Amino acid sequence: MIIMNNKLYLENCAYINGEFIKRKTTFMVINPATLKPLGSVADLTVADCRKAIKSADKAWQKWRNTPVGERSN
């Protein structure tokens, strides 16, 4: 299995609203170019997904109004 180099990647976790969420059930992520497994990720509930969408939308509302120069800092 390939080890991810991303610092935010923790096997069997999801990163939602600044927190790592761990779930007992997981599923394998496959690289479509090589068909080799990349790792497993948390199998989120519908409530988890709704929280992620709501958090992302809230962050986007603030981010989209942030000047480009400020975004790059």
Residue pairs with C-beta under 8 A, 6 or more apart in sequence:
1 36
1 37
1 38
1 39
2 31
2 36
2 37
2 38
2 39
3 39
4 38
4 39
8 15
9 39
10 20
10 22
11 26
11 39
11 40
11 41
12 22
12 23
12 26
12 40
12 41
12 42
13 20
13 21
13 22
13 23
13 41
13 42
14 20
14 21
14 23
14 41
14 42
14 44
14 48
14 52
15 21
16 48
16 51
16 52
16 55
17 51
17 52
17 55
21 42
21 44
21 48
22 42
23 42
23 43
23 44
23 45
23 48
25 42
25 43
26 40
26 41
26 42
26 43
27 40
27 41
27 43
28 37
28 39
28 40
29 37
29 38
29 39
29 40
29 41
30 36
30 37
30 38
31 37
31 38
42 48
44 52
63 71
